[in-house]
Amino acid sequence: MTAARRPVRRLRPVREEVPRLREAIDAFLAQPDLAPSSRRSYAQTLGRLRDAVGADRPLKQLGARELERAAREAWGALAPATWNRHVATLRSFSSFCSRRGWLDGAMADGLQRRRAPADRTKAIPDDLLERLWRRDDVAVREKALWRLLYETAARAQEVLSLDVSDVDLDNRRARVRSKGGDTDWLHLQTGSARLLPRLVAGRSRGPVFLAARRPAPARTPATADLCPYTGRARLSYRRAEEIFSAVSGGWTLHQLRHSALTHLAEADVSLPLLMAKSRHTSLRSLQRYARPGPEAVAKLTAEHDRERRRR
């Protein structure tokens, strides 16, 4: 007599435990197909989210409304392009967590992209620049940075990389490294020349533009990017961009360079001098920046009106 076969018990698939926010972010950033630049950008956005809602927050307790509120508080006042970049990261993170069964796939659907202006080479109006220079609620660091960028028509990364030893206030100039590695000189005007001594405040070494706080021990930067007097690190491009965008109403640091060259072109500065000022190596590159606006065109038309001259 054969023994009765016992029914085969099928094992249920083990469902992956929903992690905490910090663990989910680490898993997202550990994806092998992420480019290093993308990983750095994603880490900045998700680090801000982690700080806003709590690193040990269980992911299943994170609601869509809380995600939207954290995003709007962190980046709601920034330019559309910057907002869209952070929203894209949050959506990618939400989709990743949804595929793992950790989050509802519609978690980030409430975060909508914003329409960015089509022309990003537009010059900042003179009256807006004057208001920015005169604002009493803006720190000396920001005023010095903005004036220096506009007065020198330099690239933002070049100016943020300046050390105190690079600045020659007696001759109103600052030494920078160009794209090709050559040494170039930026020539200062009165506005930045008056602000820089207040900013460096007797320091003879270290970065000119410093972050507001000392870095955390786990994020200690290279020695060249630390101030030996204050222990603070060099101001990052991302933070400088966020502040300028929020104060100016959505303009970018790079548009200060655009604006300087456009305003000089409208003042009839010759192309050779514009090339020397901007340190462009070709006219084609310079033409993207030196684009006179409609007011300059209207003035030109009026000044060369033959009928008007006869009156």
Summary of the structure (lengths in Angstrom):
residues: 311
radius of gyration: 26.3
end to end distance: 126.3
largest distance: 126.3
contacts: 815
relative contact order: 0.09
helix: 52%
strand: 6%
